[in-house]
Amino acid sequence: MEDKIKKIMADVFLVDISAITEDTAPDNLTQWDSLAQLNLTTAIEEELGIELTEEQIIEMMNFKLVIEVVNEALKSK
C-alpha cells in the first residue's frame, strides 16, 4: 500500500517518487499546499474506491499519517 500511496503522491505533487519519504510533509515539500491536499484526497479516493471524511483529510499532514488514514478507511469500507 505504501508504494501505491507514494505513486499517487508523486503524481499529485509532480515530483519524482523518490522525493516521497516517511518524513514528507507540507513543511518540507513546497508543492504540498492546500490545493494539492484536495487533489491528493481526490486521487486517493478515486484510486482506492474509498471516501474520506473531513476529519481524515485534515489528519493527512505527512506521509505516515496518509498511510494510517488510508488503512483506517479501507478497514471500514
Protein Blocks (a to p, Z undefined) as FASTA:
>chain_A
ZZmmmmmmmmmnopafklpcfklcfklmmklcfklmmmmmmmmmmmnopacdfklmmmmm
bfklmmmmmmmmmmmZZ
